[in-house]
Amino acid sequence: MNTFNARRALLSATALACLGLLAGTAHAQSAWPAKIVKIVVPYAPGGAVDVVTRKMAQKLTEQTGQSFIVENKPGATGTIGANFVAQAQPDGYTLLANDTTYSLLPHIFKKLPFDHATQLVPVSAYVFAPMGLAVNAGAKYKTLADLTAQAKAAPNTVTYGTGGPGTTPHFASEALGIASGVNFMHIPYKGAGEATAGLLSQTIDFQIASTTGLMGNVKGGKLRLLAVSGDQRLAALPDVPTFQQAGVPWRGVVNWTGLWAPKGTPAEVVQRLQKEIATAMATDDMKQFAQGMGAEPRHAGADEFAKLLKDSTDSWGKVVANTAFEKQ
């Protein structure tokens, strides 16, 4: 073989190898998910994000035939888990689950270990749940007015628990105090599930949390809801008033759960995820799950989710500015 033909053969072999590599890459993307997908929940087990994410993981597993597993990486108001995903390979096999708290992060940390605006790509938000104020079923507080009256009579003695400083329940509880003209005492726990355990043991007086995390104990007769956020009562609990109906000029917060992917995740994978989430939220199973938790069974795609995040981040800035919270 002469030199020209040898070079031509080498170029042809190289071109074929490149085409094979590209075809393999395209196939790998189109075949997603081809292995276990890990969804990181940046909080301890038992909270609303954990409960909703495990249900969604179950639906995605059923629909795709591939396992979606939940891994809890709690700490630092969810930033440990979020940073883990932000640094992960952007191949669609490591995702982040979070809720409204994600939009609070720029207001509670002076510096984040990842770029909040760009390093994690919003995929879809789903299960839009009002937040409820719960007390122990055996507590003396029968109405929200009872609770705020006690807080006015003895400032900083009525306690509330949350999954930690800087979380959505923390600032929602502070916003309630501002709207009511009272001062509550914050008792931080390591996770929302632990805060609920504190409420069940009557270590704390009340908890504001997503109805998805509270409803099981409410239906079980262990907790009692005094009020819910939003403009209308829950169909599942028509006797529970909204905060406004209970006498406080405050709409409260509607909490959502969502999924993010690392920046650079193939568009095809993000689109497939959105499609699968939309399919899941349209099933009777998921609708009944959400409604049973007092939540709205709908989802928001990437564009709507991105706008939701921006609006939520902006509005939380105003709430935080009216508290004594100092950035960490």
LOLOMI-259900 format. One record per residue: residue in three letters; x, y, z of N, C-alpha, C in turn. Coordinates in steps of 0.02 Angstrom, whole numbers, plus 50000, padded with zeros to 5 digits. Layout:
<nodes>
ALAXYZXYZXYZ ...
</nodes>
This chain:
<nodes>
MET500434994050000500005000050000500445006250000 ASN500325010849951500735016849949500545021550006 THR500955026850013500865031550069500185034950065 PHE499965036950004499325040449996498745035950019 ASN498755029649994498225025050012498225023450087 ALA498825023150116498875021750188498555027450228 ARG498715033650206498425039450242497665039550234 ARG497435037950172496715037850160496365032550203 ALA496675026850209496395021450251496365023550324 LEU496905027050346496925029250416496375034350430 LEU496295039150382495775044150389495085041050390 SER494975036250346494335032850343494175029150408 ALA494685025750435494595022150497494435026950554 THR494795032750555494685037850607493975040650602 ALA493765042050540493095044850530492565039850553 LEU492655033550536492175028550557492145027850633 ALA492735028350664492765027950738492395033750769 CYS492495039750740492145045750766491395045050758 LEU491195042650698490475041650687490185036550736 GLY490585031350748490345026350796490275029250866 LEU490755033550885490725036650951490125041250956 LEU490015045250903489435049750903488785045850906 ALA488755040450868488155036250868488035033150936 GLY488605031050967488545028051034488305033151084 THR488555039451079488345044751124487605046251115 ALA487405046751051486695048251037486255042651063 HIS486485036451054486095030851078486035030951154 ALA486605032751187486605032951260486105038051285 GLN486075043851250485615049051271484895046851258 SER484765044051199484085042151182483855036351224 ALA484335032251249484155026451288484065028251362 TRP484175034551380484095036451451483385034951474 PRO483305031951533483835029951580484055022751569 ALA484705021751564484985015151552485255012051616 LYS485245015851671485475013251735485095016951791 ILE485245015451852484895018451910484985026051910 VAL484435029551921484445036851928484375038552002 LYS484835042652025484835044652096484545051652104 ILE484035052352147483745058852162483965060652233 VAL484335065952239484595068152304484085072752337 VAL483865070852397483445075152439483915078252491 PRO483985084852491484485088052535484245089152606 TYR483775085052629483505085552696483445078452726 ALA483335078252791483255071752824482605068452802 PRO482555061852809481935058352790481335060652832 GLY480745060252802480135061652839479805068252825 GLY480175072952794479885079352778479485079252714 ALA479175084852696478745085152637479125083652573 VAL479725086352565480115085152504480265077652497 ASP480445074552552480605067452552479995063252534 VAL479425064852564478815061052552478595061452478 VAL478585067652452478365068652383478865065652334 THR479505066452347480015063952301480005056352297 ARG479905053052353479865045752352479275043252311 LYS478725046852315478145045052275478285046152201 MET478605051852184478765053152114479275048052089 ALA479765046252130480265041252110479935034652095 GLN479435032852134479065026652123478715026952055 LYS478395032652039478045033251975478525033051916 LEU479095036451922479585036451868479875029551857 THR479965025851911480205018951905479695014651868 GLU479065015351885478535011551851478495013251777 GLN478555019651761478465021951692479055020351647 THR479665020651673480245019751630480525012751633 GLY480345008951685480635002251692481335002351721 GLN481575008251741482235008951771482145011651841 SER482595009751886482535011751956482725019051967 PHE482275022752000482425029452025482445028952101 ILE483015030452131483095029652203483195036552236 VAL483005037052298483085043252336483655042452385 GLU484095047452386484655047452434484625053952473 ASN484595053552539484555059452582485255061952599 LYS485385068252584486015071552602485855078152638 PRO485655077752701485435083752736486015088052760 GLY485845094352777486325098852807486355105552774 ALA486505110752814486615117552790486045120052746 THR485425119152771484825121552736484785118952665 GLY485005112852655484945109652590485515110952543 THR486015114952563486545116752517487065111152508 ILE487125106652557487595101052550487365096452493 GLY486725094652495486465090452442486445093952375 ALA486265100452375486225104252313486915104752281 ASN487425106052321488105106652294488345099952268 PHE488165094452301488345087852277488095086752206 VAL487465088552194487175087652128487475092552078 ALA487595098752100487885103752055488565101552029 GLN488935097652069489605095352049489575088552014 ALA488995085552010488935078851981489005078951906 GLN489135073051878489165072351805488485074151774 PRO488475078651725487825080751696487565075751644 ASP487405069751668487195064551622486475062151634 GLY486135065451682485445063651695485355058251748 TYR485915056051778485865050651827485935052951899 THR486025059551908486035062451975485615068851973 LEU485065068952009484595074552008484505077152079 LEU484255083252083484105086352148483355087352156 ALA483095085552214482405087252232482435092652286 ASN481995097452281481965102652332481275105852330 ASP481165110752373480525114252373480645121752372 THR480175125552396480215132852395480845135352431 THR481105131452477481705133552514482285135152467 TYR482315131852409482855133252361482885140552342 SER482295143752336482275150752315482475155452372 LEU482555152752433482765156752490483525157152496 LEU483885152552466484595151852479485005158252469 PRO484885162152416485285168252408485185173352464 HIS484625172652501484465177452554484725175252622 ILE484955169052628485175166652694485915164952697 PHE486245164852638486965163552638487335169252603 LYS487875171352633488295176552602488615173852539 LYS488805167552540489125164452482488915157152479 LEU488675155052421488485148152410489045144352376 PRO489105137752389489635133852357489515132452283 PHE488955134752257488795133852186488425140052162 ASP488375140852097488025146552068487275145152068 HIS486915148552112486205147352122485805148552058 ALA486015153352018485625155351959485745150851898 THR486335147751894486505144251831486735137051838 GLN486995135051896487335128551899486855122651904 LEU486235123951925485725118751927485145120851882 VAL484945116551837484435118151787483755115751811 PRO483265120251817482595118151837482265113651784 VAL482025107951805481705103151760480955103851763 SER480665102951822479945103251829479765103951902 ALA479225107551916478945108051983478275104551983 TYR478085101652040477465097852042477225097452115 VAL476615095152125476295094552190476335101152228 PHE475895105752209475875112352240475435112052303 ALA475755112452361475405111352424475375117652467 PRO474805119152495474775124552544475155122452606 MET475315127252647475635125852711475115126552766 GLY475175122352815474685122552870475035123652937 LEU474665126652983474915127353051474595121853093 ALA475015117553119474775111853158474975112253230 VAL474535109853274474685109053345474535101853363 ASN474765099853421474615093153445473865092553457 ALA473585086753442472865085753450472635087053521 GLY473085086153569472905087253638473075094153665 ALA473315098553621473505105353642472905109453662 LYS473025114453703472485118853727472255123753672 TYR472655124453620472485129253567471985126153519 LYS471385128753519470865126153475470805130153411 THR471015136453413470985140853355471645144653349 LEU471745147653291472345151853281472325157853328 ALA471725160453341471655166053387471895164153457 ASP471775157953478472015155653543472775155953547 LEU473085153753492473825153453489474125160453490 THR473865164853449474155171653445474005175653509 ALA473435174253541473275177653604473775175753658 GLN473965169453660474475167253708475145170353693 ALA475315170853629475955173953610475975181353627 LYS475405184753622475375191853641475445192753716 ALA475125188253753475135188653826475835187053854 ALA476185182453822476845180353846477315179653786 PRO477605185253762478045185253703478635180353711 ASN478805177153656479375172553652479305166353696 THR478695164553713478595158353751478225153053710 VAL477845155153660477515150453615478035148253564 THR478175141753561478725139253520478485135953456 TYR478895136453405478765132953342479395129353320 GLY479315123753287479885119953263479925119753188 THR480545119453162480665118953090481255114153078 GLY481385112853015481955108752997482605112452999 GLY482605118653023483235122453030483155129753011 PRO483625133953032483605141053014483645142052939 GLY483275146852913483305148452843482875144252798 THR482485139552827482045135452786481385139252774 THR480995136752726480345139852712479905140152774 PRO479835134652813479425135052873479675140252923 HIS480335141252927480605146252973480355153152954 PHE480445155052891480245161752871479485162552866 ALA479145157052850478415157352850478155158652920 SER478465155452970478255156453040478415163553062 GLU478985166153041479165173053057478685177953024 ALA478495176452962478025180752927477345180752962 LEU477145174952987476525174553025476565178853088 GLY477135178653122477225182653182477175190153167 ILE477475192153110477455199153090476735201253074 ALA476375196953037475685198453018475225198653079 SER475385194553130474975194153190475175199253244 GLY475765202153235476015206853285476255203453349 VAL476525197253342476765193553401477465190953388 ASN477795188753441478455185753436478435178553461 PHE478585173953416478635166953434479365165153447 MET479475159353476480165156953487480305151053440 HIS480845151653403481035146653353481445141053385 ILE481235134853374481615128953396481825125053334 PRO482455125753312482675122253251482845114953264 TYR482655110653216482825103553218483265101953158 LYS483475095653153483895093653097483495092253034 GLY482845091753039482425090552981481705091652999 ALA481275092452948480565093652960480245087752996 GLY480475081752980480205075753012480335075853087 GLU480925078253108481095078653179480665084053212 ALA480535089553176480105094853203479405092153216 THR479155088053169478495084953179478505080353239 ALA479055076653248479115072253306479095076353370 GLY479395082353369479375086853427478675089153441 LEU478295090253389477595092353397477175086653425 LEU477305080653400476935074853424477065073453498 SER477675075053521477845074053591477695080153633 GLN477425085353602477245091653634477855095253663 THR478435094153631479035097853649478985105053624 ILE478635106053568478515112653540477765113753536 ASP477565120053527476855121753525476535121053457 PHE476905122853404476615122353337477145121453284 GLN476925119753226477365118953168476995121353106 ILE477325125353065477065127053000477455122852949 ALA477105118952910477425114652862476955113252804 SER477235110552751476815108652694476305103452717 THR475695104152690475175099352708475365092152688 THR475795091452638476015084752618476395081152674 GLY476725085152716477105082152771476695081352835 LEU476125084952839475725084952901475105080552897 MET474845079652836474175076752829474105069852859 GLY474615065652856474565058952884474405059052958 ASN474755063352996474635063853067473985067553083 VAL473775072053038473135075553047472565070453039 LYS472595066652985472075061552973472085056153026 GLY472675054953054472745049853106472525052353175 GLY472315058653179472065061353242472605063353292 LYS473235063653269473785065453314473935072953314 LEU473785076153258473895083353251473245086653230 ARG473195093153244472605097053223472835103253186 LEU472555104353127472715110353088472275116053111 LEU472585121853123472215127853144472085132553085 ALA472515132153033472425136452974472865133852918 VAL472675135652856473075133952797473185140152754 SER473705139952714473865145552671473435145452608 GLY473455150952571473065151352509472415155052519 ASP471995154852467471375158652467470755154352480 GLN470845147752484470265143452495470435137652540 ARG469925134952572470015129352617470175123052577 LEU470475118252611470625111852580469995107652573 ALA469925104552515469345100152505469365094352554 ALA469985092152571470055086552617469895088452689 LEU469945094952706469815097252775469415103852772 PRO468795103352753468395109452742468255113552805 ASP468365110652864468245114252926468845118552948 VAL469415117752914470015121552932470035128052892 PRO470045133852925470035140252890470715142052860 THR470705146752813471335149652790471585154352844 PHE472205156652838472465161352887472045167752888 GLN471845169952829471435176052825470755174952858 GLN470455169252846469815167652877469875166952953 ALA470475165052975470595164253047470775170853081 GLY470775176353042470875182853072471555186053063 VAL472005182853024472675185653013472735188052940 PRO472925194252929472975196852860473595194352824 TRP473585187852809474175184552779473935178552739 ARG474155178152675473955172552633474375166352645 GLY474965167452673475405161852684475795159952622 VAL476065154052622476515151752568476245145252539 VAL476255144652473476105138352440476765135052423 ASN476865129052448477495125552439477455120752380 TRP477975120652340478005115952284478635111652291 THR478625105952259479215101652254479435101552182 GLY480085101152171480325101152102480965097252094 LEU481165096252031481785092852015482245097451975 TRP482895096951991483415100651954483925095551928 ALA484275097551875484815093451848485445097751843 PRO486035094751846486655098651839486685102251772 LYS486965108151771487065111851709487455107551659 GLY487225107351597487555103351546487225096651533 THR486705095051573486325088951561486005089351492 PRO486065084151450485795084451382485055086551381 ALA484895090851333484215093351327483715087551318 GLU483935082251283483495076551272483295073251338 VAL483765073051384483635070051449483155074351490 VAL483265080951489482835085551525482125085251498 GLN482065084951431481405084551400481055077951417 ARG481435072551419481145066051436480895066151508 LEU481295069151552481095069751622480435073651629 GLN480405079351594479795083351595479195079351572 LYS479295075651518478745071651491478525066351541 GLU479005063051573478835057751620478485060651682 ILE478705066551705478385069751763477675071851745 ALA477585074551685476915076451663476455070351660 THR476725064851635476335058651631476155056251701 ALA476635056551746476515054351815475965058451848 MET475995065051839475515069551872474815068851842 ALA474765065851784474105064951752473775058451773 THR474135054151810473855047751831473375048651890 ASP472885044351895472425044651951472795043452017 ASP473295039152015473675037652075474005043952104 MET474335047752060474685053752083474195059252102 LYS473645059752066473135064752083472845063352152 GLN472705057052165472425055152230472935056252286 PHE473565054752271474095055952320474135063352338 ALA474155067652287474215074852300473595077552335 GLN473015075752311472405078252341472305075752412 GLY472525069552424472485066852491472925070452540 MET473455073752514473905077652555473705085052556 GLY473125086452526472905093452524473265097652473 ALA473565094452423473955098052373473605098052305 GLU473845102652262473585103052194474005098652148 PRO473705093752114474085089052073474235091752003 ARG474665096651998474855099251933475615099651930 HIS475875101351871476595102051864476755108251822 ALA477355110651828477605116351789478225114151751 GLY478235115351686478805113651645479395118351658 ALA479935117451621480555121051634480465128651632 ASP480135131251581480055138551575479625141451631 GLU479065138151645478635140451699478985139751766 PHE479355134351774479715133151836480255138451846 ALA480605140251793481125145451798480825152151820 LYS480245153851792479915160151812479675159751884 LEU479415153951903479185152851972479755153852020 LEU480335151152003480925151852046481135159152054 LYS481135162851999481335169952002480845173952044 ASP480205172952032479695176652070479735174952144 SER479825168552159479865166352228480485169152263 THR481045169152227481665171852255481585179252271 ASP481275182952226481165190152236480705191452296 SER480155187652300479675188852354479955186952422 TRP480355181652425480655179752489481135184952514 GLY481455188552468481915193852488481565199052531 LYS480945200552514480565205552552480385203052622 VAL480225196552626480055193552691480665193552737 VAL481235191252710481845190752750482065197652774 ALA481965202652733482165209552751481795212052812 ASN481205209152826480805211252883480915206952945 THR481415202752944481585198753002482275200653027 ALA482465197953083483125199453112483645194553089 PHE483485190553038483945185453014484565188552982 GLU485145185953000485765188252970486045182652927 LYS486285184552868486555179652822487125175752855 GLN487135169352839487655165052868488295165252827 
</nodes>
